[in-house]
Amino acid sequence: VGDTLVSGSSTQAGSFTITNATDSTAPTNGSIITNGGVGIAKNLNVGVDASVGGDFAVNGTSELTGDVSLLSTTDSSSIATGSFVTAGGAGIAKDLYVGENATVAGILTVTGSTTQTGAVSITNVTDSSSVLTGSLVTAGGAGIAKNLTVGGATKIADTTVSSDTATGALVVSGGVGIGGKLNVAGDVRIGGD
């Protein structure tokens, strides 16, 4: 009826039922209190919350059917820091929202479409000598709705011959202003004055 204190070893061959319903809010209260550890060879079922004051190590696979909230606000400055750190990869079947910056130390592969609402800045300074080199390389085309400013030389590798104003490797719907010399290896046709 009262408290039971076991200072030595105790062996229980059958089931052990505790009818005391005292809830636990700390390691020092509850229906069962032990000053040492607890070894459990099989499953452990907890009907309500489980609080772990120290590290929580899982040696096998862990399955969580409900939502998981990490209350730690530790920011991440490397792959070894942050409120969530994993030594392996992470598979996410649905959307991923990042409230601040995202840093990828390796290659970022995107198999679907991407939408960028803010400005994109590429700090890589690799120069381009072909369609396969440079800090930005795309296997497809590029559509640019507004101005394009190029600080270095521009080379067009396409060799399409021009037979009128609508054909050629470079087609401009408006005028062209050239501040320096113009060198043309082939014929020049001028349709206006």
Contacts in CASP RR format, 6 or more apart in sequence:
PFRMAT RR
TARGET T0000
AUTHOR 0000-0000-0000
METHOD contacts of the structure
MODEL  1
VGDTLVSGSSTQAGSFTITNATDSTAPTNGSIITNGGVGIAKNLNVGVDA
SVGGDFAVNGTSELTGDVSLLSTTDSSSIATGSFVTAGGAGIAKDLYVGE
NATVAGILTVTGSTTQTGAVSITNVTDSSSVLTGSLVTAGGAGIAKNLTV
GGATKIADTTVSSDTATGALVVSGGVGIGGKLNVAGDVRIGGD
18 31 0 8 1.000
18 32 0 8 1.000
20 30 0 8 1.000
20 31 0 8 1.000
21 31 0 8 1.000
22 29 0 8 1.000
22 30 0 8 1.000
22 31 0 8 1.000
23 29 0 8 1.000
23 30 0 8 1.000
24 30 0 8 1.000
24 31 0 8 1.000
27 33 0 8 1.000
27 53 0 8 1.000
70 83 0 8 1.000
70 84 0 8 1.000
72 82 0 8 1.000
72 83 0 8 1.000
73 83 0 8 1.000
74 81 0 8 1.000
74 82 0 8 1.000
74 83 0 8 1.000
75 81 0 8 1.000
75 82 0 8 1.000
76 82 0 8 1.000
76 83 0 8 1.000
79 85 0 8 1.000
79 105 0 8 1.000
122 135 0 8 1.000
122 136 0 8 1.000
124 134 0 8 1.000
124 135 0 8 1.000
125 135 0 8 1.000
126 133 0 8 1.000
126 134 0 8 1.000
126 135 0 8 1.000
127 133 0 8 1.000
127 134 0 8 1.000
128 134 0 8 1.000
128 135 0 8 1.000
130 157 0 8 1.000
131 137 0 8 1.000
131 157 0 8 1.000
156 169 0 8 1.000
156 170 0 8 1.000
158 168 0 8 1.000
158 169 0 8 1.000
159 169 0 8 1.000
160 167 0 8 1.000
160 168 0 8 1.000
160 169 0 8 1.000
161 167 0 8 1.000
161 168 0 8 1.000
162 168 0 8 1.000
162 169 0 8 1.000
165 171 0 8 1.000
END
